[in-house]
Amino acid sequence: MVNGVQILVSGDSLASAARTGTEPASSSAMFAELFEHAHDAHEIQLPFLGTIDLPHFAPLHVAGMTIDLSITKHVVFLWVAALLLFIVAVAAARKQGSTRFPSGVRNLMEVFVEFTRNDIVLPNMGPGGVRYIPYLLTTFLFILIMNLMGMIPYGSTSTANINVTAGLAIIAFIMIQFAAIRSQGFGHYLAHLTGGVHWTLWPIMIPIEILGLFTKPFALCIRLFANMTGGHLVIISLLGLIFLFKSYIIAPIPVAFAVGINLLELLVAVLQAYIFTMLTALFMGLGIQAGHAEHAESSHPEVGH
Amino acid sequence: MDPKLFAYLAAGLGAAFTVIGAGIGIGKLAAAAMDASGRQPEAAGPIRISMIIAAALIEGATFFALVICILLALK
């Protein structure tokens, strides 16, 4: 289960080192090695085939920043998840001849599409949000697949990397602004940034409103990252208790707790994908509805009843 | 004294207080959801969904604090 197999395999080497008399440096060093399983790595461990070393490129220095473009474990699993989603989606979207009932993978995808449409898009964005269903469906399924890949043994959660969630949040930010601007028009969009106060308060309001634009995707990013990382850290810590006590007698207790936390993590994986998508849809819906309110006011001027 | 002493201490205390806040918040949320479900059992489905969403949002705020604690502990 999750990284338990890897931990027990690598912990075995620590335990055998302890038995032969060469102590591992300290318990904090031991925990540091265990926590490595949750971090990004430059190698992938395969079940019976050993380790694959991944290419390690030198960091690029672009415009004063150091960018490391080497392909790491999280990047590989990101690509694997994207490829998996692509294959499943294309297979589901294929025309199915003259069968009346969807079957197989198309049926599965229809469940997700219908769920996204009825429970995420329509309540939050109204009928005008139907154009955004492809983006929201992609977000939901991509995050779901990435989260669930961390659950299989020897897999790793790409969303446990803050760069991945930051990328998803940046795209969500762009889409939220796009939906707002498309619905309200650029002029009204800027007018909403002032918050409708007297013009003397604009120097205070505009920076606050602009900052408010950024906090929502930032919260999305941190929420997804911390949920995914936290789950794995708890499991690693629980299984690390076995090595802390340096005995296998107490092993059933941490393993039982770890099973429970694994089940909770499954729930959290699905829930966080849903929450990310739903909040993105909610923020887009706020922008769209502000646009509708503007248009309703301007095209239906008040007349006496 | 190791100057990192206070970082580790702060990480531990921070995590503890954060979980207290989250526990109280989600506990009140769950209590309200139970009350509402008791009054109107047929609305239990939507109430449950709203409860889970609100709990995830509260936990999101918790995780902000926990990320800071992890940063302190890993220094």
Interface residues (C-beta under 8 A of the other chain):
Chain A: A219 I222 R223 F225 A226 N227 T229 G230 L233 L271 Q272 I275 M278
Chain B: I52 I53 A56 L57 E59 G60 F63 F64 L66 V67 I70
